[in-house]
Amino acid sequence: MSLIKVSQLDVPLIVFNSEDWGGKSYDDEVAEEIITFLKESQYSKVLIQNLEYDFGDTGVHPIVMVSSGDFGGFKGTLTTFIKDVIYDLLPEDYYEHPLT
């Protein structure tokens, strides 16, 4: 079962829906599917969207563009960068915080 849906135009749009996860944490698995897609494709840029996360009065689902040059730095890797993007696209209340 794939957790992402990929639409390919000039820039692929990778869509996932954390609401379908049933309260479980599939963020690492989604990140791995995205990384596999990036490594197996010829695209230098992709768009990533979580349909569960929206903001504003219009309920807009943000889309993050990831370019192959966006990750790196001294210790950065594609894996950590994609995981950060996935985490940023999760609703604020997705994870329960024991200290709050």
C-alpha positions as a Python dict, from the first residue, in 0.01 Angstrom:
ca = {
    (1, 'M'): (0, 0, 0),
    (2, 'S'): (144, 333, -103),
    (3, 'L'): (97, 627, 132),
    (4, 'I'): (157, 893, -131),
    (5, 'K'): (-2, 989, -463),
    (6, 'V'): (219, 1140, -735),
    (7, 'S'): (84, 1363, -1014),
    (8, 'Q'): (341, 1446, -1277),
    (9, 'L'): (327, 1762, -1482),
    (10, 'D'): (630, 1987, -1522),
    (11, 'V'): (698, 1950, -1152),
    (12, 'P'): (559, 1642, -976),
    (13, 'L'): (307, 1701, -698),
    (14, 'I'): (345, 1445, -418),
    (15, 'V'): (33, 1431, -202),
    (16, 'F'): (-25, 1246, 125),
    (17, 'N'): (-300, 1264, 384),
    (18, 'S'): (-198, 1220, 747),
    (19, 'E'): (-566, 1188, 842),
    (20, 'D'): (-561, 843, 676),
    (21, 'W'): (-287, 725, 914),
    (22, 'G'): (-537, 646, 1189),
    (23, 'G'): (-335, 812, 1463),
    (24, 'K'): (-21, 615, 1382),
    (25, 'S'): (302, 782, 1281),
    (26, 'Y'): (382, 705, 918),
    (27, 'D'): (594, 1016, 862),
    (28, 'D'): (917, 815, 827),
    (29, 'E'): (755, 579, 576),
    (30, 'V'): (616, 871, 373),
    (31, 'A'): (958, 1035, 376),
    (32, 'E'): (1119, 712, 251),
    (33, 'E'): (864, 684, -33),
    (34, 'I'): (935, 1043, -134),
    (35, 'I'): (1310, 988, -120),
    (36, 'T'): (1278, 673, -331),
    (37, 'F'): (1074, 866, -587),
    (38, 'L'): (1333, 1147, -596),
    (39, 'K'): (1622, 906, -639),
    (40, 'E'): (1448, 709, -915),
    (41, 'S'): (1323, 1012, -1110),
    (42, 'Q'): (1500, 1273, -1316),
    (43, 'Y'): (1324, 1567, -1150),
    (44, 'S'): (1530, 1831, -973),
    (45, 'K'): (1219, 1982, -806),
    (46, 'V'): (902, 1836, -655),
    (47, 'L'): (600, 1976, -473),
    (48, 'I'): (483, 1811, -148),
    (49, 'Q'): (138, 1853, 9),
    (50, 'N'): (-50, 1708, 306),
    (51, 'L'): (-427, 1721, 254),
    (52, 'E'): (-490, 1698, 630),
    (53, 'Y'): (-302, 2021, 708),
    (54, 'D'): (-476, 2345, 621),
    (55, 'F'): (-468, 2700, 745),
    (56, 'G'): (-652, 3025, 712),
    (57, 'D'): (-1019, 3094, 665),
    (58, 'T'): (-1015, 2935, 321),
    (59, 'G'): (-866, 2608, 447),
    (60, 'V'): (-573, 2613, 206),
    (61, 'H'): (-346, 2308, 197),
    (62, 'P'): (11, 2443, 172),
    (63, 'I'): (247, 2304, -88),
    (64, 'V'): (621, 2295, -26),
    (65, 'M'): (860, 2296, -322),
    (66, 'V'): (1172, 2089, -268),
    (67, 'S'): (1471, 2142, -495),
    (68, 'S'): (1768, 1909, -509),
    (69, 'G'): (1984, 2203, -399),
    (70, 'D'): (1774, 2277, -88),
    (71, 'F'): (1928, 2014, 136),
    (72, 'G'): (2287, 1965, 235),
    (73, 'G'): (2499, 2198, 435),
    (74, 'F'): (2750, 2063, 683),
    (75, 'K'): (2545, 1772, 814),
    (76, 'G'): (2226, 1789, 609),
    (77, 'T'): (2109, 1497, 402),
    (78, 'L'): (1816, 1442, 171),
    (79, 'T'): (1659, 1212, 431),
    (80, 'T'): (1668, 1464, 716),
    (81, 'F'): (1551, 1746, 489),
    (82, 'I'): (1249, 1551, 359),
    (83, 'K'): (1161, 1438, 713),
    (84, 'D'): (1168, 1802, 823),
    (85, 'V'): (935, 1898, 537),
    (86, 'I'): (694, 1616, 630),
    (87, 'Y'): (701, 1726, 995),
    (88, 'D'): (633, 2088, 893),
    (89, 'L'): (328, 1974, 693),
    (90, 'L'): (170, 1785, 984),
    (91, 'P'): (-101, 1970, 1179),
    (92, 'E'): (25, 2121, 1504),
    (93, 'D'): (-190, 1888, 1713),
    (94, 'Y'): (-90, 1571, 1527),
    (95, 'Y'): (154, 1459, 1797),
    (96, 'E'): (50, 1473, 2157),
    (97, 'H'): (298, 1664, 2367),
    (98, 'P'): (331, 1510, 2714),
    (99, 'L'): (467, 1833, 2863),
    (100, 'T'): (169, 2045, 2756),
}
